[in-house]
Amino acid sequence: MAGDGRTQERVRAHYEIEVELADRLRRAPPEERRRLYGEVYDELFRRVPDHPQLVRREDSGTQAAYAERQVALIREFLPEGGNYVEIGAGDCATVRRVARFASTAAAVEVSADIVPSDLPSNVRVVISDGVSVPVAEGSADVVYSNQLMEHLHPEDAMEQLRNIADVLRPGGRYICITPNRLSGPHDISAAFDDEARGFHLREYTYRELGAALRRAGFRRIRVAERAEGRAFARLVRHVSAINAKAGRKLEGWGTRVITLPLAPYLGIERLAAAWPADGVNLRPLRRLLGITVVAER
């Protein structure tokens, strides 16, 4: 993975280990995958001690800033005192912050060893087999996952979506962030392959994910967007130089989340699919193709 500071030899070693473990998951029957999800990730981090995820966890400032961005998104949809569920909670940096304004928060993970022990009293750690969501049916206001869908076997992903729909109350929302296949691959394969071969067992398009969500029982699917990035920051500076009040108002608007219909993004995907690969990887198009959907139960 170019730019992560490792030598090409170390990246190659990571790639070979991850492909080996991912193939083990891809070939395994469903009942065996339930056991393997936790095991293969534990083995990956043990055999690849310089894995970027492990390195990032040591940078508390970067982790905190990233978590705060996720919380700002979640807060747009989770009512004060609502019930929150995060699937693939990891180090729980996001859950910990959401717990400040949620009534209850559930951190769903495949291994208790992954999550910290010093969590707020209203946070409950829930152990899953990688597919189940062991939370009371109809109890959650928001379920959230970030960079999770692509790590599931396609058969298991569909089952998990149905489980997520079951734990949401009527009108509850599932916020799903996942990379778009058209600008991928987005796992370690990016350095070597044209398609994901590592732990991204399947990367999705808006069209594919939207269809899967509807099959799982979600009735309204929107795309969440937020004005941000260097171009927006430059615009704020220019407006502020002319009128400070207008600049502050524009900056505040940029932190808000808006939801848009799915249809325009399906059109963008059709265009992207017809473009050369280099065109799809242009920064503006990559941003438009990054998937953040809000699906209503």
Helices and strands as residue ranges (DSSP letters): H 8-27, H 30-47, H 52-57, H 60-75, E 83-87, H 93-98, E 104-109, E 123-127, E 140-146, G 149-151, H 154-167, E 168-178, G 181-183, G 188-191, H 206-215, E 220-225, H 230-242, H 244-254, E 258-261, H 263-274, H 277-280, H 283-289, E 291-296
